[in-house]
Amino acid sequence: MMEHSWSWGAIVLLGVWHGINPGMGWLFAVALGLQEQKGSAVWRALPPLALGHGLAIGVALLLAALIGLVLPPLYLKWLVVVTLVGFGAYRLVRHRHPRYGGMRVGAWDLTVWSFLMASAHGAGLMVLPFVLGMKLSAHGGGHGAHMAGIGDPTLDLMATLVHSATYLCVTALVAWLVYDRLGLRLLRRAWFNLDLVWVAALMLTGGLTALI
């Protein structure tokens, strides 16, 4: 139970981190609010951003469950380790983000943009080790887990919802504070390279996953 508490705590903390990261959505929401000169534009952007982010998490968990149908749990764990470290190294070399649409966007555009950004940043890969750890613990990490395909749709759904709800709350708080109180001057005065922090987090998570 304590091990699961740590896993759920990590999933929540990742949601907080994703919400703070401007590359995950709040900066886009603030830009739309400033463009339309309406606070409602900021709030209107948040649900599609959260939906796209949640879809990226859900797709990563679904792919892991499908791969688990043919790979033993130990192989799946090392596949996650290699993917995390490799993706972190790739992000270190290339910082380009997927470009989609312009600033005049609707709910669908925001959802797709958020899905692409979360996927490009490896958000689902960050959550996956903790969900996988809970599944392996529940099945004893043995043959039963393999036969189940590491497949627990309820746990996948709960993890996605908890993470996405945390992301939405933090993104909303940061977006409104920046739009209504701080303004974009904050970014000029207190900016640091979040991409490098993200790369370090990806590779660190991969290293910790290897120790689970």
N, C-alpha and C positions, 0 to 999 in steps of 0.2 A: 504493500500500500504506500509506504514511504517513497519507494522507487517511482511509483506512478505519480505521486505528488510532485516530485522533482520534474518529471516529464511534462506534466500539465503546466507547472510553473514556467518551464523553459518555453513551451508553446505560447503562453501568455506574454512572456518577455520578448519573444520574437515578434509578436504582434505589436508590442510597444515600439520596438526598434524600427519595424517596417513603417509604422505610423509617423515616427519622427523623421525618417529619411525623406527629404524633399523629392528625390527621384522616384518615390513610390506613389506620389499623388497630391500631397497638400499644396505643393508649389503650383501645380496646374490649377487647382481649385481657386487659389488666391489670384492667379493671373486672370482667370475668367471673371472673378468678382471685380477686379480692378478694370478690366476691359469694359464690362457692362455697367460699372459704377453702382452695383447692387450687391448687398450682402446676401440676398436670396440666391444669387448665382453661385456663391460659394457652397451654400447648403444643398443646392440642386445637383452639384457635381459629385457630392460625397457618396450617395447610394450606388451609382454606377461604378465609381472607383472601387468601392468595397466589393461589389459583385465580381468585377474583373479579377480583383486580387484573390477572392475566395475561389473562383474557378481555376486559377493557376495552381492554388494549393491542392484543390480536389483532383485535378488532372494528374499531378505528380503522385498523389497517394494511390489513385486508380491504376496508373501505370506500374507502380511498385507492386500492387496486389496481383496484377496480371503476370508480371515477371515472376512473382513468387509461386505461381502455379507450376513453373517448370524448373525453378532453381531452388536448391536447399537453402534454408535460412542463413547459414554461414556464408554461402556464395553471394546471396543477396546483400548481406551486410557489407562485404568487401566491394561489391559493385557500387554501393552507395558511397563508401569511403573514396574509391577511385574517382567517382563522378564529382564529388564535392571538391576534392583537392585539384582535380583536373580542371573543373569549371572555374575555381578560384584562380588558377594559374592563367587560364584563358582570359579572365576578366582583367588580370594584371597587365596583360599584353595589349588587349583591345578594350577601349573604354566606350566604343560607339554604342549608342542605344538605338533600338528600332524606331524609325520615324513613321508616324501615322497621322494623317490628317493635319489640319491647321488649327487655329484657335477658335474658329466658329464650328463648334462640335455639338452633337446631341448626345443623348444618353447612350445610344449604341456605340458611338465613336469613343466615348469615355470608357465604356466597358471593355472594348477591344484594346484600347490603348493601355488600360490598367493591366489587363491579362498579359499583354506582350511585355510590359515593363517588369511585372512581377516574375514572369518566366525568364526574361533576360537576366534578371538579378539573381536567379536561382532561389527564389523565396520558397518554393515547394520543396526543394532539396534541403533547405535548412530545417523545415518542420519534419521531414520524413524520418530522420534517425530516431527522434523521440517517439513517434508513433510506432515505428518498427520495434523499438525497444520494449514498448508496452505489450505489443502483440507477442513477441518472443517470450516475454516473461509470463504472459497468460497461458501460453501453450508449452512452457517448459523448454522452448528453443529446440525441440526435437522433431521427430517424424510427424507428430500431430500438426505442428505449425506448417510443415511443408504440405501436407495433404489438404490443409485448410487454405493453402495458397496465401498464407499470411493475410487472409481475407476476412476482415471484420468491418463490414460496411457501416455499422453503427458507430464504431470507434473512429473510422475515417471521417464520417459526417460530423461527429462531435468535435473532433480536432479542428476541422475546417471552420465550423461555426464559431468555436471559442476564439480561434486565432483571428478570424475575419471580424468578429465583433470587437475584439480588442483593438485591431488595426483601425476600424471605423471610428471608435471613440477617440483614440489618440490623434488620428488624422484630422477629425473635426475640431478638436481642441486646438491643435497647433495652427490649422488653417485660419480659424477665427481669430486667434490671438494675433497672428501676423497681419491679417487683413484689417482688423478693427483697432488694434492697439500699437503694434510694433512697426508695421509697414515693411516694405522690401529693404529699407535701410539696414534692417537687422542682418540681412545676408551679406551686405557690403562690409559690415563691421565684425561679424562673428562667423565667418565661413571657414570650414575646414574640409579637407578632401574625404567625403563620405565614401567615395568609391574605394579608396584604399582601405578604409575601415571595414567595408563590406567584404573585400577580398580576404582580409585577415580573418574575418568571422567565418567565411566559407571554409577556409583551409583549417582553421582551428576546430570547427565542428567536425570536419572529416577526420582530424586526428583523434578527437574525443570518441567518435563513433568506433574507431578501430580498437579502442580500449574497452568498449562495452562488452 
